[in-house]
Amino acid sequence: MPEDFAVEPGRLYVVATPIGHLGDLSPRASAVLAGVDLICAEDTRTSQRLLAHIGVRVPMRALHDHNEREQAEAIANRIAEGEAVALISDAGTPLVSDPGFRLVRAVRGRGCPVVPIPGPSAVLAALCATGLPTDRFVFEGFLPAKPGPRRQALESLRNERRTMVFFEAPHRIADCVEAMAEQFGDSRPAWLARELTKRFEEFVGDTLGDLVAWPSVHPDAVRGEMVLVVGGCPEADAESVIDVDRLLGLLLDRLPTKQAAGLAAEISGQPRNALYQRALELKRDAAD
Ligand code: SAM
């Protein structure tokens, strides 16, 4: 084993594991998993398969969203007493839409080192293969599942100039891309990366309009794990940002809702449906 693969006592190792292809587990990650005293895993049964694949038999403990609060302190104490612990999630890099943040904070709080063992993550795997700008990007994780909060979240991203990366579940993907097209427009560049590193890996694109049409054309393909990568707002659009609430407010004083939304859409270039919904909200707020 190379000397710099050696596991040191009293440390937490945050270890990235494959998002599909087992060959993506790095030699250093394997060595660390074999050398620690304890492996904390989101789902011990899922991770057991990976560990069996590399012949590692190390005690495991479950660390997930429902027990992290209470487990973090106890595990951090063990590290402070000299144990070497690895943290893994079901797939990819721990803490990226996965548990681990509280544990890392508790370990840092005790002044113990936290060592990243970098490797696969669906965020970068999707981002690096779409052809969208990568010099600056934002990772938005999972959007809210309910339509109202999701629309609000997307509205707040309407003028985002950086490339945006989202996780989404297959049963919500059709609603999600429709909501995106409503806010960002059909012609906004966008790619869906599906089943990355696995047998049926697929990239679908290259605009939101294409993605809206995709589920009905390929209903059998709407499954598996998915990442959405959406281009940022073009510079010209971002510069000519109109305060649509103000515009709608002025128009609603003089016109029926539908006409106000239609005129606001012509003036601002924003989607008519989204403005109509917003006009209804403004009217509701004004009536309260
Ligand atoms: N920590 C993980 C990482 O670094 O990739 C992400 C965990 S998050 C709970 C799971 C989400 O990641 C899935 O719903 C999907 O959006 C995305 N994902 C994970 N594996 C994927 C894959 N092989 N292909 C596409 N998306 C994937």
Boltz pocket constraint, residues with backbone or C-beta under 6 A from the ligand:
constraints:
  - pocket:
      binder: B
      contacts: [[A, 19], [A, 20], [A, 89], [A, 91], [A, 92], [A, 93], [A, 94], [A, 95], [A, 96], [A, 97], [A, 98], [A, 120], [A, 121], [A, 122], [A, 123], [A, 166], [A, 167], [A, 168], [A, 169], [A, 193], [A, 194], [A, 195], [A, 196], [A, 197], [A, 198], [A, 225], [A, 226], [A, 227]]
      max_distance: 6.0
